[in-house]
């Protein structure tokens, strides 16, 4: 059997205090590499090594079951053996250097002799018989005869199935996470508030299944929905007029936006919004908007024309221009600005400027801003609260709040659970 020379050397090193064989001994749980198992002979010294074994070491290494003088058991692949130390690639995912003076017994084993094991990964657990265990993969033959391969970097621990029935689920120490390789990158959540500033829209559309409800200044209530990945609609009302205006106060606000993605960070959209009153008249805006930037940091230029309809008559006014932008300043914060120029080319134009803050999460956003008019002053408050649903991450998986008609969410994972617990939006 490969690695027999190591055990001959081991017998000479231990000078009788180390026995070979498969004696039945208690099988307590393994402990992290930083722990010291106390006994009369002193602590067991275990030093983690971050250097990956060479290909020759992997091929030559035998699988062993190590019994310490204190009764604790460790299993893994024996990589090297000297007069005083042994290097073991353990089933806990660590490569440890063990002092032979603290070891009672080495037992060489084939993989199948470990019997049924439980392989605990970062996202799943597999039960079966070990077929392969090396730096690249861990392969398990399950009860139905099929083999399941897991990347070694994703395996947290391998334990005997009999032990796993009563043992608590191990949590890998954070300080050793780098020994197993980097964690998988977190997918960025695409925020629904990318589609709007304080009032003006961006050129980025809501995607199909996305939507939000917005309450502005206790005056304007609206809900928006993504009909397709390019087209979205908005319906709303001016509440005070509905509540206190009587029959003549009934009103409705309707908007439509159709968008195109010209490049990774360039969007173009055509949009219209109208306020409809009971006598059939309407006033509104229609125009186009171009947006440059990503989901969080972007700037937009809007050009629109106001119009009014009464019966068969349709009238239009001078062009309006809007320059707006958003800049993310923290994990949950962004700066906003929105500036309108009304009546350009007709005497002195009216300028409306604003600056504000947005605090956001996975499914909500709160805007607080100050705005003012040219010739009047600056400092009027603007408040807006928004609740969103149907968001997705950049991989297309749905996160956050969902409506019943939305497709089912992806299979639960540790990261999905983190998202659904209203964690903040992930960074790029």
N, C-alpha and C positions, 0 to 999 in steps of 0.2 A: 504494500500500500504506500502511495506517495507520502512523503514526510516522515517515514519511519525513523530515519536518522535523527530527527529532532527529538524523538522520545527516548532514544538511546542516550543522547546527550543529556536530556532532562533527568533521567534516572541517576546519572553520575552527579549532576548538579545538586539534586535534592538529598543525596546521601542517605537514603533510607527513609527520610521524613516525608518524601513524596512517593505515593503509591500509584501504580497504574491499574486501570480496570474500570468497571462500570458499577461500582458499589452503589447501592440505593441510599441516597442521602436526601435530607429535606431540600426543597427547591423554593426558597424565598425569592421575592422579586428582585430584579436588578435595580441598582441605584445609579444616579448620575455620576459622571466621572469625577466631579469635584468632591464627592462625599468621602469620608474616612470611616471605615468599619472598625470599631474599637474592639480590642481583645487584650488578653494578658500579654500577648507578644507585641502589642503596639498597633498603630494604624496600618491599614493596607494602602500602600502608595500606588495611585493610578494616575498616570500623566497622559492627558489627551495629546495626540499628535495630529497636526493638520495636513501633513504631507500624505498625498495619495500613494498607495503601494504601487510598485512597478508591476508590469505585466508578468514578469518572472516570479515575483512574490505571490501574485494571485494564483498562478498555475501551480506553484509548489506548496502553497499553504494547505494544511489539513484542517478539517473542522474538529473542534474540541469542546469538551465540557470541563470547565475549570472549577474545582471545589477549593475554597479558601479554608484556612484553619478555623475560622470563625463559623463555618457552616454555610456561608453564602455561595451561590452558584452563578457562574457566568458562562455564556455560550457564544461561540463565534468561530472565526477562521484564524488559525495560528499563522502569523506572517513571518516571524523570526524568533530565534531562541539563542541566548548567549549563556555565559556562566552565571549571570546574576539576574537577567531580565528576560521577559517574554513579551512580544508585541502581538496583540490580538485585535482583529477587526470584529468588534462585538455586534450582536444582533440588536443592540440599542442604537446603532448608527454611528458609534464612536470608535476610533482607533486608539487603543490604550496600551501603555507600557506598564507591565506588572512586575513587581519584585518577587522573585522566586522564593525568598525566605518566608513569605506570607502564604504560600500556596501549599495545600495538602495533597491535591490529586489532579492530574491531567487524565482525561479519558478521550482517546481519539474516536471519532464517530463519522459515519457517512451521513449525508443529509437526510436520507429517508429514516435513519435510526432515531432522529429527533421526534418522529411520529407526527401527529396532527399538530399544526401550529396556527397561530392567529397573527397575521401580518397587518399591522395597524399603520395606515398611511395618513397623509394630511387630510384627504377627502373621503376615504373609504377604507374598509377592513375586509380582508379576504382570509378564509379558513381553508386549510388543506395541508398537503404534504409538500415540503420544500423540494424543488427540482434544481434550482439554480440560485446562488447567492454570491454576487460579486459587486465590484464598484459600479457597474453599469445598470444591472437589473436584478430584481428578485422575482423568480418565477415559482408559482404555486400550482400544484395539481389539485383541483377541487374534487368534491365527492362525486360529481357526474363525469369525471375523467377529463374534463376540459382544463387546459392550462391558462392561467391568468398571469400576465407580466406587468410589473409595476416598476417605474423608474426608481433606482436606489435612492436618489436625492429626495424622493417624495415619501420614503418609508421612515416612520418614526420609531417603530420597535417591532421586533419579532419575539413572540413568547409562546410557550407551550399552551395548547388549547386548554388543558386541565387547569393550568394556573390562571388563564384569562377569565375563567368562569367566576372566580372569586376576587380577582384583582381589580382595583380601580383603573380607569382609563388613564394611561400616563400622559403627562404634558411635558413636551420637550423643553428643557431649560432654554430661555431665549439666548443666553450667552453662548450656547453651542449650536445655534441655528446656522451659523456660517459654515459649520463643518459639513452640513448636509447640502450646501449650495444655496443660492438665492431663492427667496420665495417667489411664486408666480406673480407677475405684475397685476395690479388691480386695474380693472377696466374703468374708464372714466364714464360717469353718468352724464348724459346729455340733458342739460337743464331746460325746462320749458320756458323759463323767463328769457331765453335767448331771443325770443320772437318780438320783444317789445322793450321800450324804454319807460319813461314815466307815463306817457300817453301815446306817443308816436310809435309806429311799428318798425321793426327791422325787416330786411328782405329774407330772413331765414324763416321757413314755414314750420308749423306744427306737422308732425308726421301722423299717419293714420293711427287712430286709437288714442292719441294724446289730446289733452284738453286742460282747461283751467277755468276757475271762477274768480272774478276780480271785483273788489269793492273799492271805489275811488271816492274819497271825501264824503262818504255817506250820501252821495248824490247819484253817482253813476254805477249801476250794477250790470255786469255782463258776464257771459260765458262763451268761451271759444272752443271749437272742436276741429280736429284734423280729419277732413273727409278723405283725402288721399295723402300721399307723401309730399304733394306739391300744393294742394289746395286746402284752405281752412276757411271757416265761416265764424262769425261772431254775432250773437244776439244779446240785446240788453235793453235797459230802460233808465230814464231819469226818475228815480223813486219819489222825490218830493212832489213832482208834478202829478205822478200817478196817484199819490195818497191824498193830496190836498187840492188838486186842480179841478176836481169834479169831472163831468163828461168831457170838457175841453182839455183836461190835463192828460188824457190817455196818449201814450207815445210809445214808440219802439225804435230801437237803434239796431241797424243791420249793417254788417261789413263782410266783405269778401276779399281774399288775397290769394293770388296765384304766383308761385315762386319758381325760379330756376337756379340751379347751382352751376355757375359758370366755371369755377375752379375750386380747389380745396378751401380757399378762404375768400371767395367772392360769390355773392348771391345777388340776384336781380328779381324784383317782384313788381307786379301791378296790383293796386289795391283801390278799393272804394269803400266809403262809410257814409251812411245817411241816417238822419233823424226824421222819422215819419210821424205826422200829427193827424188827428182824427179827420180833418176836412180833406184829406188826401194830399196835402202839400208835403214837401220834404226839402230839407237842406242838407248838404253834405260836401264831401271832398272826394276827388278822384285824381290819381296820379301814379307815379312810380318811385321806387326806392332802390338804391344800390347800397350794399353793406360789404365792408372789407374787414376781415378778421375771423377769429375763431368763436367758439361758443361763449366765452367769458369776456374776452377783450376784443372790441370791435367798434367801428365808427360807420355812420350811415348818413347819406345825403338824400333828402326827399324833395321832390318837386310835385306840387299838386295844384289843382284849380278848384275853387269853391263853386258850387252850383246850387240852384234852387229850382224847385218845380211846383207849379200851382196850376192845376187843370192840365191844359195842353201846352202851357207856356214853360219854357226852360230858359233860365238865365245863368250866366257864368260871370265870375269876377276875375280880379287880377291874380296872378300866380302867387302861391305861397312856397317858401323855401324853408327847409328844416335841416339843421345840422345837429346830430346827436351822437353820443358815444358812451361806452361802458368800459371800465377798467377794474379788473379784479385786484383787490388789495390784500386779501387774506382768504383763509379756508371758507369763511362764511360771509365775507363782506365784499362789496363792490362800490365804486364811485360811478355816479351817473350825471350826465348833463344833457339838456335838450333845449334847443334855441330855435325860435320861429321868427321869420321875417314876413310880415303880412303887408300886402299892398306895395310891393317893390315896383317902382316905375310910376307910381301915382302920388306925387308929392312926397311928404314925409312918411316913410313906412313905419309901421308899428313893430317893435321888436319885443318879443317875449323870451326872457332868459330864465334858466333854472339850473340848480346844482343840488345833488342829493346823495343819499346813501341807500344801499340795498343790503338787507340781511336775508340770507337764503339758506334753505336746507334741501332735502331730497324732494319734498312735495309742498313746500310753501316758500313765500317770499314776502318781505315787508319793506316798503319804500317810504322814506321820509325825506322831503326835499323842501327847498325854498325857491319861490319864483317871483318874478316881478315884470312890470311893463315899462317901456321907455317913456320918460316924462312923468311917470307916476311914482316909481320907487320899487325897492326890492325887499323881500322878506315875508311874502305871503306863504303860508304853509301848504304843503301837498302831502297827503297820506294815502297810501294804497296797500291793500292786503290781498294776496293771491294764494289760492289753493290749487294744486295741479294734480293730475293723475295720468297714468299711462306712459310714464317716462321709460326710456330705454338707456342702456349703456352703449358704448361705441361698438360692441359686438352684437347688438340687436336684442339682448336679453332685457326683459321688462323688470323694472325695479320700482320701489315706492308704491304709492296707492294705485289701485287698479279698479276699473269699472267692471261690472259683471260680464259685459260683452267682450272684454279684452281677452286675447289668447292666454292660455295658462302660463304661469311663470316657469322659468327653468328649474330643473331639479335642485333641491336645497343644497347649499354648500356653506362652508363657514363664512365665505365672503358675502354670499347672498343674504345670509342671516344678519350679517353686520349691516348690510344696506337697508334691509327691511326694518331694522331697529332705529331708523331715522338718523343714521350717521350722516356726517357732512359729505358733500360732493367731493369725489376724489380728484386729486391733481392729475394733470397730464403726465 
